Amino acid sequence: MRTFKIFFNTIRSMSLKKIIRLLSLLLPHPLFALLSFHATVQTFAIAQKKFPETASNNGIGNAFRHALWCCFIMMYCCKVSSPQKALSFCKRLTDMHEELFPNEPLETKMDLHNNKIGMDYFMELLPGIHRQFFEKSFFIDSLIKKMDDAKVLKSLDDNFEGYLVYLDEERFPLKKH
């Protein structure tokens, strides 16, 4: 119930222009929209449970949440469409999320980077597993392991290709899980 309240309040806080922009992406793809919403709710709940202190801020839990979010969107959308269409939709949706709910530039870089990690990880697994047989646990355990090597993003010039990133090591130290 708490998750739906958060989503409702988020939509309520959006301007009409932002709502129209979001609908222009979602309405042509109603099934992808529903599956993405389901992925979002699941991701949020899992991240809050596993990383209650850092899932909703700029800590390591947020890095996990963004990567997992993209894996789940890809997983669900690939069950009803091609991986290429799912990837295109996922990228457009998650990029639009960053545009509609702007952060500071370093926070945006972190979120977009971790989204890419999730999409890349899904596509990396795709050749070895038929897309109909993906399960949530494939991603949760692997992304938690990737957290062991996560990097602290300190500058817009930092490039940590292939690694999860988070901000402010002092406020959000990487804890063993």
C-alpha positions as CSV (number, residue, x, y, z in Angstrom):
1,M,0.0,0.0,0.0
2,R,2.9,2.4,0.9
3,T,4.4,1.9,-2.6
4,F,1.2,2.8,-4.4
5,K,0.8,5.9,-2.2
6,I,4.4,7.0,-3.3
7,F,3.5,6.4,-7.0
8,F,0.2,8.3,-6.6
9,N,1.9,11.2,-4.9
10,T,4.6,11.3,-7.5
11,I,2.1,11.4,-10.4
12,R,0.1,14.1,-8.5
13,S,3.2,16.2,-8.2
14,M,3.9,16.2,-11.9
15,S,3.0,19.1,-14.2
16,L,0.5,18.6,-17.0
17,K,3.4,18.9,-19.5
18,K,5.3,16.1,-17.8
19,I,2.3,13.8,-17.6
20,I,1.6,14.3,-21.3
21,R,5.3,13.5,-22.1
22,L,5.1,10.3,-20.0
23,L,1.8,9.3,-21.6
24,S,3.3,9.8,-25.0
25,L,5.8,7.0,-24.2
26,L,3.4,4.7,-22.3
27,L,0.2,4.9,-24.3
28,P,1.6,3.5,-27.6
29,H,3.0,0.5,-25.6
30,P,0.3,-0.3,-23.0
31,L,1.6,-3.8,-22.2
32,F,5.2,-2.6,-21.8
33,A,3.7,0.2,-19.6
34,L,1.9,-2.3,-17.3
35,L,4.9,-4.6,-17.1
36,S,7.2,-1.7,-16.3
37,F,4.9,-0.5,-13.6
38,H,5.0,-4.0,-12.1
39,A,8.8,-4.1,-12.4
40,T,9.0,-0.7,-10.7
41,V,6.8,-1.8,-7.7
42,Q,8.7,-5.1,-7.3
43,T,12.1,-3.4,-7.6
44,F,11.2,-0.7,-5.1
45,A,9.9,-3.2,-2.5
46,I,13.0,-5.5,-2.9
47,A,15.5,-2.6,-2.7
48,Q,13.7,-1.2,0.4
49,K,13.8,-4.6,2.1
50,K,17.4,-5.4,1.3
51,F,18.9,-1.9,1.7
52,P,16.5,0.2,3.8
53,E,19.1,2.9,4.6
54,T,20.4,3.5,1.1
55,A,17.7,2.4,-1.5
56,S,16.1,5.8,-1.7
57,N,19.1,8.1,-1.5
58,N,22.4,8.2,-3.3
59,G,23.9,5.2,-1.6
60,I,24.8,1.7,-2.7
61,G,21.2,0.5,-2.3
62,N,20.2,3.1,-4.9
63,A,22.7,1.8,-7.3
64,F,21.3,-1.7,-6.8
65,R,17.8,-0.4,-7.2
66,H,18.4,1.3,-10.6
67,A,20.3,-1.7,-12.1
68,L,17.6,-4.1,-10.8
69,W,14.9,-1.9,-12.1
70,C,16.2,-2.1,-15.6
71,C,16.8,-5.9,-15.4
72,F,13.2,-6.4,-14.3
73,I,11.8,-4.1,-17.0
74,M,13.8,-6.0,-19.6
75,M,12.9,-9.4,-18.2
76,Y,9.1,-8.7,-18.3
77,C,9.1,-6.9,-21.6
78,C,11.2,-9.6,-23.3
79,K,8.6,-12.2,-22.4
80,V,6.1,-10.4,-24.7
81,S,8.4,-8.9,-27.3
82,S,11.9,-8.9,-28.7
83,P,14.9,-8.1,-26.6
84,Q,15.7,-5.2,-29.0
85,K,12.2,-3.6,-28.5
86,A,12.4,-4.2,-24.8
87,L,15.8,-2.6,-24.6
88,S,14.7,0.4,-26.6
89,F,11.6,0.9,-24.4
90,C,13.6,0.4,-21.2
91,K,16.2,3.0,-22.2
92,R,13.6,5.5,-23.2
93,L,11.6,5.0,-20.1
94,T,14.5,5.2,-17.6
95,D,16.1,8.1,-19.4
96,M,12.7,9.9,-19.4
97,H,12.5,9.2,-15.6
98,E,15.7,11.2,-15.1
99,E,14.4,14.0,-17.3
100,L,11.0,14.2,-15.6
101,F,12.4,14.0,-12.1
102,P,15.7,15.9,-12.4
103,N,18.5,15.6,-9.8
104,E,21.8,17.2,-9.4
105,P,24.1,16.4,-12.4
106,L,26.2,13.9,-10.5
107,E,23.1,12.1,-9.2
108,T,21.7,11.9,-12.8
109,K,25.0,10.5,-14.1
110,M,24.9,7.9,-11.3
111,D,21.4,6.9,-12.1
112,L,21.9,6.7,-15.8
113,H,25.1,4.7,-15.3
114,N,23.5,2.2,-13.0
115,N,20.5,1.9,-15.4
116,K,22.9,1.0,-18.2
117,I,24.6,-1.6,-15.9
118,G,21.2,-3.3,-15.5
119,M,20.4,-3.2,-19.2
120,D,23.9,-4.4,-20.2
121,Y,23.8,-7.2,-17.6
122,F,20.4,-8.4,-18.9
123,M,21.7,-8.4,-22.5
124,E,24.9,-10.2,-21.4
125,L,22.8,-13.0,-19.9
126,L,20.4,-13.2,-22.8
127,P,22.4,-15.5,-25.2
128,G,22.7,-18.2,-22.5
129,I,19.1,-18.2,-21.2
130,H,15.9,-18.2,-23.3
131,R,14.2,-15.0,-22.5
132,Q,11.0,-16.8,-21.4
133,F,12.9,-18.5,-18.5
134,F,14.5,-15.5,-16.8
135,E,13.6,-15.2,-13.1
136,K,14.0,-12.3,-10.6
137,S,16.6,-14.3,-8.6
138,F,19.0,-14.3,-11.5
139,F,19.5,-10.6,-11.1
140,I,19.1,-10.0,-7.4
141,D,22.0,-12.3,-6.3
142,S,24.3,-11.2,-9.1
143,L,23.7,-7.5,-8.6
144,I,24.3,-7.9,-4.9
145,K,27.7,-9.5,-5.8
146,K,28.4,-6.6,-8.1
147,M,28.0,-4.3,-5.1
148,D,31.2,-5.6,-3.7
149,D,33.2,-3.9,-6.4
150,A,31.0,-0.7,-6.6
151,K,32.8,2.6,-7.1
152,V,32.2,6.0,-5.5
153,L,31.4,8.5,-8.2
154,K,33.0,11.8,-7.3
155,S,33.1,13.7,-10.6
156,L,31.2,14.0,-13.8
157,D,34.5,13.0,-15.5
158,D,34.7,9.7,-13.6
159,N,34.2,6.6,-15.9
160,F,33.6,3.3,-14.1
161,E,32.4,1.3,-17.1
162,G,31.0,-2.1,-15.9
163,Y,30.8,-1.2,-12.2
164,L,27.9,0.0,-10.1
165,V,28.4,3.5,-8.8
166,Y,27.1,5.5,-5.9
167,L,27.8,8.8,-4.2
168,D,29.4,10.0,-1.0
169,E,31.3,7.1,0.5
170,E,31.3,8.7,4.0
171,R,27.5,8.9,4.2
172,F,26.8,5.6,2.5
173,P,29.7,3.2,3.2
174,L,29.6,-0.1,1.3
175,K,28.5,-2.6,3.8
176,K,29.0,-6.4,3.5
177,H,25.6,-8.0,3.0
